[in-house]
Structures are given as structure tokens and as C-alpha cells.
Amino acid sequence: MTRRPGMTRRGVLGLAAVGALAGCGLSADPTVRPGLKVDGEPPVPLNRIPNKPDVGATPEQIIIGFLHAGATSGERLDVTRSYLTDTLARGWIPDSKTVIYGGGEPPVRAVKGQKDTYRLRVHVQATIDTEGRYSVAPPNLWETFDFSVMTVGGEWRISELDSGFGRILQAQEVGFIFRDYPVHYPAIGWNTLVVDQRWFPQDQLATRLVRAQLGRVPDYLEDAVSTDVGARLVVDAVPVRDGVARVDLDSDSVSEDATTRKQLAAQMVATLMSLPAVTEVVITLSGNKMDLGVKDALTTPEQLGFVDRTQTSTPIVMARSGTKLVRVGDRLGSVSRQHMTSAASAFKPIPASSRRLALRLDGKEVAAVSRSGRDLVRYREDGDHIDVPTFAAGMSDPCYDYGGVLWVGGSGLGRESGNRLWAINATVDATDVKAAAPRHVPTPWLGSRLVQAAVVSPEGSRIAVISEEVPGAGSTLEVTGVVRRANGLPIKTSPKTFRLGASLVQMIDAVWVGPTTLAVIGRRDKQAVLQPYLVHVGGQVEPMTERPGAVDITTTGDDKDVVLTTEGDRVFQRSGGRWQELKALTGAVAAGV
């Protein structure tokens, strides 16, 4: 929970939640300015040193020079400000919105009819807002910027910028200044932390992260997570010395509730421990030690009662051949045709036409959606099966969350008309028709759009949804919070969403491969064939090695273990920089994905 490297799938810890559900029915100034170096040394690579304005530079050269000089932070911004008049330099806030553009140097042209005003236009690839949230831009998004100039001591300087202007960076310049880091929020009703990835310049990192952590809950996680609203630092700085990050909170601003205090401390520890320079966190209240009931140095949120449902054992994996489903290890490449023929299956034969499968976390139930998209069947390991009464058409792949709730998207029929997302408590007695019935999960943000895929995140507090207005006419990937009852059963989603991977114009399937990463099948604008991609929540879109023809995507672990299935039931698993065909299989399914 405290580190960002690849994490394994949810597993053993979630089984306790399955058992629990089985007994339940559905009843300060943000501007960063030069000052004391309190955050330790910035990580490599260091910020580059920007060039100063050349003597006798033209207005066009001053504008372009200013843009490139913006690819830095901290004290080096004094050089960047030298391209501006003194008045503008004092008012410019570099950490306002950052626009990232692709292509070469944008031409700067004088604006006709406006003296000493120049304009440039860039092809936007992404933006980073004032809270550090990275958003990929849709294709063909262009943005125009105006600059006013004047002479100061015989040299041209920029005298006016567009309102809210922060930085304009070429895509290759982003790494000179920004890195992404996790900010954490306690899931409501569960002792787990939810990650919200942010991008920050490389100076005063501990201070920046704590400022972000003390901010509001993101809109797309509203009602799904919490934070101690109002908590603030005594002084707007978080010193890091000898690996120890010291967070001094105003005692009057922090809740007196012991649980809330532990949650706040867990957030701080999880977030600050993501910094390589931090090895321990000390939290005080107006200079006095915060009593958290922990004797040892704070290094992990687990010390405060939180669990990481992503750091668990290898998930249960089942290989498919025709109508047969066999439990195997996570190394699908070692499964032979002979093994698939001779091995026994705990499940009754599943029609080959029912290709959309999901496996419950404990491996004791499989959900299958028929080719028609109207039939949902739950197969039990005792050989029994449950035909769920028809309630929707065009159903997506099913998905079990860590608590044993079965999710599926579709277009509601009959009394479910207009509904788009459902949850089934798959831990209760299936003969209890009312308790085991599909329950509509409200998604007002979807409107009339059709659900292509709906997958719950590893910790269970977010759901990613691919939707489209008209089949085949373009799709959207969004993530939103899951709001649950005290017993863990979902009641709604957060009212707003966060759009992901907007550069992909069409997507058909997705799977979580980490706390902040999805693997999807999609395509970019003007790309003819669907291909696999990694989409980072609050981050970039990363193409995987091409493998055309895939219609289903899953994983047996993380992003290195992605499995693709084609329309012709050919199965491929990611193996380094290539795709290994698994000729003995016609499909695969892993628990809880």
C-alpha cells in the first residue's frame, strides 16, 4: 500500500469478506515558492537548468524560450520568470493548469489588429490540473494561447498571459519536472485505502503530497471514501531529514475521534512512504506527539489496522477447453492438451457459446453470460447451477468483487428498463430468490449509454465502466466510486466519474491489473484494428505489443500476465515483449477479476 511497484491480485484477505457477507441480506496558499529545502533531495533525474533570455531576442523567441524554461521547478523558476515583466512574474503561478502537447515546435504568429500580441496553437495530448490530476486528451483537441509583450530596458518581455496559464510542455519535457505519486483515502466501511494517483513537480515533494492529502475527496470518489476535512498543517512545510518526514498538524483542526485520527495517520504514512527519501513518518499535533497506540516507528498503514487487499497470494486460475473448466496454476503456458483432457472439473459443462466468464474469489462459483447476452448462469463447484431470471439484454462480462458480489452491465428489460448496472449477492443461499436477485445499482452519469464492460477494482471501492451511445460508434472509459452499505453490499456509485484513456476512441473490454492500472482492448483514432493497451488511472495510455483480433481480456496476476482471447477462441498470454499462444486452451478465467 505504501509503494507503487506492480502488485498482485486480491486474494486471501477478501475471503473473510465473503464469509461475512454470507450472513447478510440486502436489508492554505498553494503556490510553491523558493525557500528552505525541507523535503530532501529531489529524485533522479534532476530538473534541468533552463536557459536565460538571449540579449536582443525577438518576441517569438522570448515566448518559445519561456515555454521551454517552464520545464523546471523550485528555485530554477527564477530563470523562467526572467522572461516576464516584473509585475507578471509576481502574479504567475506555474502550478496552475499544465498543458502537454505533441508534435514539434509550435509556430508563434503575430495577431493581426492587436499590437504586440502573439498567438500559438498546440495539439493537446494531456493536461495536469492544479490538484495534480493527469487527464489524457481526446484526439484532435487543439488549444490556442495568446501572449502580450512589451519592451523592458530595450528587451522584449511577456507582459500578459491567458487567465490560469501555468505551463505548456512538450510531451518529452514532462519527465524533467513531473512524477506521479499516490494519495490515499480510507474506503467507507472497510479498513483499506483507495489510491488516487497525482502528478507533482519534483521540488518540496513531501509538502506537496501532504497538501494534496489534506485536500478534499476527489469528486469521482464521493461517498465511497472519506478524509478528515479541515485538518491542516501548523506551518506549510513537511521537513524530511535523515529519512524522517515530520508532519505537524494543527491540533484544533484535527478530529478528536480516535478512528478518524488513525485513518488520517494511515493516509499520511501510505502517501509519504511512496517517496524514496522517506523511511519513517512522525505525526504531531501542534508539536505534541499524536497518540495512535503504536510503539514502533510509523512505516506502514498496516500498523494502524489497515489491510492491503492487493498484496495477497496468487489468485485461483482456471483454464478452459471447450465446455470444460479446470483449475490450474497461474502459469497457463505449461498447461497441455493432455492435462485438459484428463483432469477432472468441479463444474458441470459450460456451453462453448457462453464465453463471458467470471470466477468468484474463493473459486467455488463461476458466472457465465450467453452469446445472446440475455442469459446469466451461476455454476457451483458442487455440480449445481443457477439460472438467473432474465433481467437484461446485451450483458457485459460478469465480474466478482472481493466481497463475493457479482456485477454485470447491460440494458434492462421489463421492470429493469432503463437500468444499466446490477449487483448480485452471490454469497447468500441461491434459493432465497429475493436475497439473490439482481439489484440495480444507480448510475445517473451513464444516462442512456450502453455498458460494454464493468469491472470492480482490487480493493472494491471503484468500478471502471466502458460505455457507448450507439454500438460501434465510439466508447468512453470512466471510473467512479462504489458506495456500499455497512455489510459491504453496493447501493450506488459516486455521482461523478473520472474519464480515462480519452485518446482511445473505441474500447470493448477491460480488466484491472493493479490498483491504478487497467488493461483494455481498444483503438486510437485512425487505427483500424483493436489492440491491447494499459490505461493508467490518472496517467498515460501505454500500448502493449500488438495482438489483433482479441475480444476478451483478463489477467492471471498483473500487467505482465495479461491474457487475450480472440473471436475464434485462440488464447494468448503476455510473455515479455511478445504474446505466447496457449494452444491447449479456448479460454481462461482468474478469481476476482
Secondary structure, 3 states (H helix, E strand, C coil): CCCCCCCCCCCHHHHHHHHHHHCCCCCCCCCCCCCCCCCCCCCCCCCCCCCCCCCCCCHHHHHHHHHHHCCCCHHHHHHHHCCECHHHHHHCCCCCEEEEEECCCCCCEECCCCCCEEEEEEEEEEEECCCCCEEECCCCCEEEEEEEEEEECCEEEEEEECCCEEEEEEHHHHHHCEEEEEEEEEECCCCCEEEEEEEEECCCHHHHHHHHHCCCCCHHHCCCECCCCCCCECCCCCCEECCEEEEEECHHHCCCCHHHHHHHHHHHHHHHCCCCCCCEEEEEECCEECCCCCCCCECCHHHHCCCCCCCCCCCCEEEEECCEEEEECCCHHHCCHHHHHHCCCCCCCCCCCCCEEEECCCCCEEEEECCCCCCEEEEECCCCEEEECCCEECCCCCEECCCCEEEEECEECHHHCCCCEEEEECCCCCCCCCCCCCEECCCHHHCCCEEEEEEECCCCCEEEEEEECCCCCCCEEEEEEEEECCCCCEEEECCCCEEECCCEEEEEEEEEEECCEEEEEEEECCCCCCEEEEEECCCCEEECCCCCCEEEEEECCCHHHEEEEECCCCEEEEECCEEEECCCCCEEEEECC
